[in-house]
Amino acid sequence: MRGNSNGRPVLLAVAVAAAAPLPLAAEDWPTYRHDNRRSGVTADRLSGQLVERWVCRSPVAPMTAWAGPAKWDAYSGNEGLQSMRNFDPAFFVTAAGGKVYFGSSVDHAVHCLDAATGEELWVAFAGGAVRLPPTISDGRAYFGADDGFAYCIDAGSGAELWKYRPAESPRLIPSDGKLISPWPVRTGVLVQGGLAYFGASLVPWETSYLCGLDATSGEPKFVGKPSGVTLQGALLGAPDRLYVPQGRSVPLVYSAVDGRSMGSVSGMGGTFCLLTEDERLVAMPSSQKSPGDVIQIAAPPGRGAMMRFAGADRLLVAGSMAYFHQGGSLKALDRAAFGKLEDEILKLSQRVKAARGEAGKIRKQIAAGGGGRGELERRAAELDAEANAASKAIPAAKAKQPGCYRWSAEFPAPFDLIQAGEVLLLGGDGEVLAVGAADGKRLWSAEVDGKVYGLAVAGGKLFASTGLGHIYCFAAP
């Protein structure tokens, strides 16, 4: 893979070019989707007009861990089914200190490029496919591979510092023409609080491994052996918890201290997950067989979805705002205000149910001929009134919800959605789009080859990873 530069202007828009350029606030993108919450949100800013600086082209497209879903489901009568395990469709990048890093499922290596020129600086090989980008922390790069090892290498040179395989057996099995460990590391490596976390897992009928190692030495602090699970997709980190996607099954929650199970998040699925700042879990899709995508927001662990967005393709949460694509349009929602109304509606519904249930019990008591009939009838009437009042308040609360939407604008469905400063970036089919987060206005666009599954912004540069294995860099002229 080789980078080449050209100065062809590709991102042009009169509205942006006419405005004074915003000052750049350089920031790294040190892990998958920027941070351990996988928020996809950075304070880094892009100038109004960008040019294509270089492209790193792969002669071979990424070799995904799992094949896509069936073309249609005869039993349910659904077509256009979605994959719940599509966590490695592109060579996602991380970027720090003027360097860009990505893992390859083709040549089983981590590549380091010069962010300014695209020139390859070094390559570090593993014994199996590297499906998620390395995490960069304290001058080290951490990643996992299908050979069952987690690796720590020097981020400046690629020299190996340590590697660790939790499984005692070196056994390999065939998979799509390759030999892999029965316990591949397909969660990436999350670094938090001095520990490096990862899962080694493939199928639920084999024991899996959830590990927390000393990030400097690689010495294990704990090695859990959960059974009946499939740990795959990027781990998410909260201060004291780890969230682990499973794809076709519900996301799991573990203690970040000792790896013990803390339950799961019911009714959710998929490997596209993110955590909000108030520790709400966003996940999609919930079912491969759903006729449309459903993005859900839950308060874990143990609780099901609090909010659902049917027919939505991607969702981004930045503070109190949520941005998502639904029904051909990109929408901006005041999540905080909408959530308060959702809570009010839920409480009103619970009040209706409780009051009517209690009134029903009282009427059974009256029918059985119990004493104090008059008092019981009075109490039943009060409960009926309470239920009716709460029931009438529900439509009023629902009527306020449309007012929580700040704007809606027609855009193609994105394969990735991130935010840099005051700009939303959409990865589309053959293009990258920039949209104003405040008003939904289209700012600029760029043509690329392939579907853009991965976007990252660091040091004032935009990186776009496509399903063909190409990585584009856009920056100010």
C-alpha positions in Angstrom: 0.0 0.0 0.0 1.4 3.3 -1.0 0.4 6.9 -0.6 0.5 9.5 -3.4 -0.2 13.2 -3.3 -2.0 15.6 -5.6 -3.4 19.0 -5.1 -6.7 18.6 -6.9 -9.4 20.7 -5.2 -12.3 18.6 -4.5 -14.2 20.2 -1.6 -15.7 23.4 -2.9 -18.7 25.4 -1.7 -19.4 29.1 -2.1 -21.1 29.3 1.3 -18.0 28.1 3.1 -15.4 29.7 0.9 -16.9 33.1 1.4 -16.7 32.9 5.2 -13.6 33.5 7.2 -11.8 30.2 8.0 -12.2 29.0 11.5 -9.1 28.5 13.6 -7.9 24.9 13.7 -7.8 23.2 17.0 -5.5 20.2 16.4 -6.6 17.0 18.1 -5.7 13.4 17.7 -8.0 10.5 16.8 -6.2 7.9 19.0 -8.7 5.0 18.9 -11.6 3.6 16.9 -14.2 6.4 16.5 -12.1 8.8 18.5 -12.6 7.7 22.1 -13.5 4.8 24.3 -17.1 5.7 24.1 -16.8 5.4 20.3 -18.6 8.7 20.1 -17.2 9.8 16.7 -17.1 13.4 18.0 -14.0 15.6 18.1 -13.3 19.2 18.9 -10.9 19.3 15.9 -12.0 21.7 13.2 -11.7 21.6 9.4 -11.1 24.7 7.3 -13.8 25.7 4.9 -12.1 24.5 1.7 -10.2 21.2 1.5 -8.2 19.5 -1.2 -7.3 15.8 -1.7 -3.8 15.5 -0.3 -3.2 11.8 -0.9 -4.8 8.4 -1.3 -3.5 5.1 0.0 -5.0 2.5 -2.4 -5.2 -1.2 -1.6 -5.0 -3.6 -4.5 -7.3 -6.0 -2.6 -10.6 -5.0 -0.8 -10.9 -5.8 3.0 -11.5 -9.5 3.8 -14.3 -9.3 6.3 -14.5 -11.7 9.2 -18.1 -12.7 8.4 -20.0 -13.0 5.1 -22.9 -10.7 4.6 -26.5 -11.7 5.4 -28.7 -13.7 3.0 -30.2 -11.7 0.2 -33.7 -12.4 1.5 -35.6 -14.2 4.2 -38.3 -16.4 2.7 -39.8 -17.2 6.1 -40.4 -13.5 7.1 -40.7 -12.2 3.5 -38.0 -9.6 4.0 -35.5 -8.4 1.5 -32.4 -6.2 1.8 -31.4 -7.8 5.1 -28.6 -6.2 7.1 -25.5 -7.7 8.6 -25.3 -7.6 12.4 -21.5 -8.4 12.3 -20.2 -5.9 9.8 -17.4 -4.5 12.1 -14.5 -4.6 9.6 -15.8 -3.4 6.1 -12.9 -1.0 5.7 -9.4 -0.2 6.9 -10.5 2.2 9.7 -7.8 4.6 10.8 -6.5 6.2 14.0 -4.2 9.2 14.0 -1.9 10.8 16.5 1.3 12.8 16.4 1.3 13.5 12.7 0.9 9.8 11.9 -2.0 7.7 10.6 -2.4 4.0 11.5 -4.6 1.2 10.2 -4.9 -2.5 10.5 -5.3 -4.8 7.5 -7.3 -7.9 7.1 -5.5 -8.5 3.8 -1.8 -8.6 4.7 -2.2 -9.2 8.5 -0.3 -6.0 9.4 -0.6 -2.6 11.0 0.6 0.2 8.7 1.9 3.6 9.8 1.7 6.5 7.3 2.9 10.1 7.4 -0.3 12.1 7.8 1.0 14.9 5.7 2.2 12.9 2.6 0.7 9.4 2.9 4.2 7.9 2.8 4.4 4.6 4.5 6.8 4.9 7.5 6.7 1.3 8.8 4.7 -2.0 8.8 4.3 -4.3 11.7 3.1 -7.8 10.9 0.9 -10.1 13.0 0.0 -13.8 12.5 -3.6 -13.1 11.4 -5.9 -10.4 10.1 -6.0 -7.1 12.0 -9.7 -6.1 11.8 -9.8 -2.9 13.9 -7.3 0.0 14.0 -4.6 0.2 16.7 -5.3 2.3 19.8 -2.5 4.8 20.3 -1.6 5.6 23.9 1.6 6.9 25.6 3.7 6.3 22.5 2.4 2.8 22.0 0.0 1.1 19.6 -2.2 -1.7 20.7 -4.2 -4.0 18.5 -5.5 -7.6 18.2 -5.4 -10.1 15.4 -7.0 -13.3 14.2 -4.0 -15.3 15.5 -5.4 -14.9 19.0 -2.8 -12.4 20.2 -3.1 -8.9 21.5 -0.1 -6.8 20.6 1.7 -3.7 21.9 4.2 -2.1 19.6 6.1 1.2 19.6 4.0 3.8 17.8 7.1 5.5 16.4 8.9 2.5 15.0 6.5 -0.5 15.0 8.9 -2.5 17.1 7.1 -5.1 19.2 7.0 -4.4 23.0 4.9 -7.3 24.0 2.2 -9.7 22.9 -0.2 -11.9 24.8 -2.4 -14.8 23.9 -5.0 -15.9 26.6 -5.7 -19.3 25.1 -3.1 -21.9 26.0 -3.7 -23.9 22.8 -1.8 -22.7 19.7 -4.4 -24.6 17.6 -5.5 -23.0 14.3 -8.6 -23.7 12.3 -9.5 -22.9 8.6 -11.7 -19.8 8.0 -12.4 -18.4 4.5 -9.2 -19.8 3.1 -7.1 -18.7 6.1 -5.9 -20.2 9.3 -7.1 -18.4 12.4 -7.1 -19.1 16.1 -10.4 -20.5 17.5 -10.1 -17.4 19.8 -9.3 -14.5 17.5 -9.1 -11.0 18.9 -11.8 -9.1 17.1 -12.7 -6.5 19.7 -9.7 -4.3 19.2 -7.8 -3.2 22.3 -9.2 -0.6 24.6 -6.7 1.3 26.9 -8.1 2.8 30.0 -6.8 3.4 33.5 -3.4 1.9 32.8 -5.0 -1.4 31.5 -5.3 -2.8 28.0 -8.6 -4.7 27.6 -9.6 -7.1 24.8 -11.8 -10.1 24.1 -10.7 -13.3 22.3 -13.8 -15.1 21.0 -15.4 -16.7 17.9 -18.4 -18.9 18.6 -20.6 -19.3 21.7 -20.0 -23.0 22.1 -16.3 -22.4 22.8 -15.1 -20.7 26.0 -14.2 -17.0 25.3 -11.6 -14.8 27.0 -12.0 -11.3 28.4 -8.7 -9.9 29.4 -7.3 -6.9 31.3 -3.5 -6.5 31.0 -1.1 -4.0 32.4 -0.8 -1.6 29.4 3.0 -1.1 29.9 4.2 -4.7 30.7 1.5 -6.8 29.2 1.1 -8.7 32.5 -2.4 -10.0 33.0 -4.5 -8.4 35.8 -7.4 -10.6 35.1 -8.4 -13.2 32.5 -12.1 -14.0 32.5 -13.5 -17.0 30.7 -17.2 -16.2 29.9 -19.1 -19.0 28.2 -22.0 -19.0 25.7 -20.9 -15.6 24.3 -19.4 -14.2 21.1 -17.2 -11.1 21.8 -16.8 -9.2 18.6 -16.8 -5.5 17.6 -15.0 -2.7 19.3 -15.2 -2.7 23.1 -16.6 0.4 24.8 -15.4 1.9 28.1 -17.1 3.6 30.9 -15.3 4.6 34.1 -16.0 1.2 35.8 -17.6 -0.9 33.1 -16.8 -2.5 29.7 -19.5 -2.9 27.1 -19.0 -5.7 24.6 -21.0 -6.1 21.4 -21.9 -9.6 20.3 -23.5 -9.0 16.9 -26.4 -11.3 16.7 -26.9 -11.3 20.4 -27.3 -8.7 23.1 -24.4 -6.5 24.2 -22.7 -7.6 27.4 -21.6 -5.6 30.4 -18.5 -6.4 32.5 -16.6 -4.9 35.4 -13.5 -3.0 34.3 -11.9 -3.8 37.6 -12.0 -7.6 37.5 -13.9 -8.6 34.4 -16.9 -10.1 36.2 -20.2 -10.2 34.4 -22.6 -7.3 35.2 -25.4 -8.5 32.9 -26.5 -7.5 29.4 -28.7 -5.0 27.7 -31.9 -6.6 26.6 -33.6 -6.2 23.2 -30.5 -4.9 21.4 -27.9 -6.2 19.1 -25.4 -5.4 16.3 -21.8 -4.3 16.4 -22.4 -0.6 15.8 -22.5 0.7 19.4 -21.6 3.9 21.1 -21.9 5.2 24.7 -23.2 8.7 25.4 -21.6 10.9 28.1 -24.5 10.1 30.4 -23.8 6.3 29.8 -26.6 5.5 27.5 -25.9 2.7 25.1 -26.7 3.2 21.4 -26.8 0.0 19.3 -28.0 -1.2 15.9 -29.4 -3.2 14.2 -31.6 -5.1 16.6 -32.4 -7.8 14.1 -31.0 -9.0 10.8 -34.6 -9.7 9.7 -36.0 -6.3 10.4 -37.5 -4.7 7.3 -35.8 -1.5 8.3 -32.9 -0.5 10.6 -33.8 0.3 14.2 -31.4 2.3 16.3 -32.0 2.0 20.1 -30.8 3.9 23.1 -30.8 2.1 26.4 -29.9 2.8 30.0 -27.7 -0.3 30.9 -27.2 -2.7 32.4 -30.3 -4.8 32.5 -32.8 -2.3 31.0 -34.1 -2.4 27.5 -34.4 0.4 25.0 -35.6 3.8 26.2 -35.8 5.3 22.8 -36.1 3.7 19.3 -35.6 5.2 15.9 -37.2 3.0 13.3 -35.9 3.1 9.8 -32.8 4.9 10.9 -29.4 4.2 9.4 -26.8 5.9 11.6 -26.9 7.9 14.8 -24.5 10.3 16.4 -24.8 11.8 19.9 -23.0 15.0 20.8 -24.0 16.4 24.2 -27.7 17.0 24.3 -28.1 16.6 20.6 -28.6 13.5 18.5 -28.2 13.4 14.7 -29.6 10.5 12.7 -30.6 9.6 9.2 -34.2 8.4 8.8 -36.5 8.2 5.8 -34.2 9.9 3.4 -33.4 12.8 5.7 -30.7 13.7 8.2 -32.3 15.0 11.4 -31.2 16.9 14.4 -33.0 16.1 17.7 -32.7 17.8 21.1 -32.2 14.4 22.9 -32.4 16.0 26.3 -35.8 17.6 25.7 -37.1 14.5 23.8 -35.9 12.3 26.6 -37.8 14.3 29.3 -41.0 13.9 27.3 -40.3 10.2 26.8 -39.9 9.8 30.6 -43.1 11.8 31.2 -45.0 9.6 28.8 -43.6 6.5 30.4 -44.6 7.7 33.9 -48.1 8.6 32.8 -48.5 5.2 31.1 -47.3 3.5 34.3 -49.8 5.6 36.4 -52.6 4.6 34.1 -51.8 1.0 34.4 -51.3 1.1 38.2 -54.5 3.0 38.8 -56.7 0.9 36.6 -55.1 -2.3 38.1 -55.9 -1.1 41.6 -59.4 -0.1 40.7 -60.0 -3.5 39.2 -58.9 -5.2 42.5 -61.2 -3.0 44.5 -64.2 -3.9 42.2 -63.4 -7.6 42.7 -63.5 -7.0 46.4 -66.9 -5.3 46.1 -68.2 -8.1 44.0 -67.1 -10.6 46.6 -69.4 -8.8 49.1 -66.7 -7.3 51.4 -67.6 -4.7 54.0 -67.3 -0.9 53.5 -68.8 -0.9 50.1 -69.4 2.8 49.9 -65.8 3.6 50.8 -64.5 1.1 48.3 -66.7 2.5 45.5 -65.4 6.0 46.3 -61.8 4.8 46.1 -62.4 3.0 42.9 -63.9 6.1 41.4 -60.9 8.2 42.5 -58.6 5.7 40.8 -60.6 5.8 37.6 -60.4 9.6 37.6 -56.6 9.4 38.2 -56.2 6.9 35.3 -58.3 9.0 32.9 -56.4 12.2 33.7 -53.1 10.5 33.1 -54.4 8.9 29.9 -55.5 12.3 28.6 -52.1 13.8 29.4 -50.2 11.3 27.2 -51.4 12.8 23.8 -50.5 16.3 25.0 -46.9 15.1 25.9 -46.6 13.3 22.5 -47.7 16.4 20.7 -44.7 18.3 22.1 -42.2 15.8 20.7 -42.0 17.1 17.1 -40.9 20.4 18.6 -37.7 18.7 19.8 -36.4 18.4 16.2 -34.2 21.3 15.3 -33.9 20.7 11.6 -34.3 18.0 8.9 -32.6 18.0 5.5 -32.6 15.5 2.6 -29.3 13.6 2.3 -28.4 10.1 1.1 -28.1 7.4 3.9 -24.6 7.5 5.3 -22.4 4.5 6.1 -20.6 6.6 8.7 -21.4 9.8 10.6 -19.1 11.8 12.8 -18.8 15.4 14.0 -15.7 17.7 13.9 -16.3 21.0 15.6 -19.5 22.5 14.2 -19.5 20.2 11.1 -21.2 16.9 10.6 -19.4 14.5 8.2 -21.3 11.8 6.3 -19.6 8.9 4.5 -21.7 8.0 1.5 -21.6 5.8 -1.6 -18.8 7.4 -3.6 -18.7 10.6 -1.7 -18.0 12.4 1.6 -20.4 15.2 2.6 -20.0 18.0 5.1 -23.1 19.5 6.8 -23.6 22.3 9.3 -24.5 20.9 12.7 -26.4 24.0 13.6 -28.7 24.2 10.5 -28.3 21.1 8.3 -27.0 23.1 5.4 -24.7 21.3 2.9 -21.2 22.8 3.1 -19.1 20.7 0.7 -18.5 17.3 -0.8 -15.8 15.1 -2.3 -15.9 12.2 -4.6 -14.1 8.9 -3.7 -14.1 5.4 -4.9 -16.3 3.0 -2.9 -18.6 3.3 0.0 -17.2 5.3 2.9 -17.5 3.2 6.0 -14.9 5.0 8.1 -14.3 8.7 8.8 -11.7 10.3 11.2 -10.5 13.9 11.8 -7.1 14.7 13.3 -4.7 17.6 13.1 -7.1 19.5 10.7 -7.2 16.6 8.3 -10.1 14.4 7.2 -9.5 10.7 6.5 -12.0 8.6 4.7 -11.8 4.7 4.5 -13.8 3.0 1.8 -15.0 -0.6 1.3 -12.5 -1.0 -1.5 -9.6 -0.7 1.0 -8.7 2.9 0.0 -7.9 5.6 2.5 -8.3 9.3 1.4 -6.8 12.3 3.1 -8.3 15.8 2.7 -6.8 18.9 4.2 -6.6 22.7 3.7 -4.7 23.8 0.5 
